[in-house]
């Protein structure tokens, strides 16, 4: 590539952002085995009452050989009653059925790191003071396949 003057554009743009994302996916796929390249599936489980009102849920993505939890929420009125553990366990079954080696998630100190530890997760990284006055935990749970 010949030398050109490069500029940094700080304006967010959906099309440019998607282009950069696609280029990273393209780069990453050159380093991933063929059997794992196509693994990318959104998954979700919801806790609903008899009328269909949502009181909790967990969403994530099956990616390569693991499941990444994106969102996990339980209505305050139902916390501490075992619903969170049940949802997490059901997501673990989804991950095992898709031959995942582990589940990955992140949480903050004001959320529920103790809950995840109690459910078999381990802390693999911590960023202090993010957000200010709190900690950001990165956790995994290694899975055994059925």
MOFENBEL-V440247 format. One record per backbone hydrogen bond with DSSP energy under -0.5 kcal/mol. CO is the residue of the C=O (numbers start at 0). NH is the residue of the N-H. If there is no record, write none. Layout:
co=[CO,CO]
nh=[NH,NH]
//
This chain:
co=[3,6,7,9,12,13,14,15,16,17,18,19,20,21,22,23,24,25,26,27,28,32,32,33,35,37,38,40,42,44,45,46,46,48,52,54,55,56,57,58,58,59,60,60,61,62,64,64,65,66,66,67,70,72,74,74,75,77,77,81,82,83,84,85,86,87,88,89,90,91,92,93,94,94,95,100,101,102,103,104,106,107,107,111,112,113,114,115,116,121,124,125,126,126,130,133,133,134,134,135,136,137,137,138,139,140]
nh=[5,8,9,11,16,17,18,19,20,21,22,23,24,25,26,27,28,29,29,30,31,35,36,37,38,39,63,61,59,57,47,54,55,51,48,74,46,72,44,69,70,42,62,67,40,65,100,101,62,68,103,60,58,56,77,78,78,80,82,85,86,87,88,89,90,91,92,93,94,95,96,97,97,99,98,142,66,140,68,138,136,110,112,115,116,117,118,120,119,139,137,127,129,135,133,128,129,108,136,126,106,123,124,104,121,102]
//
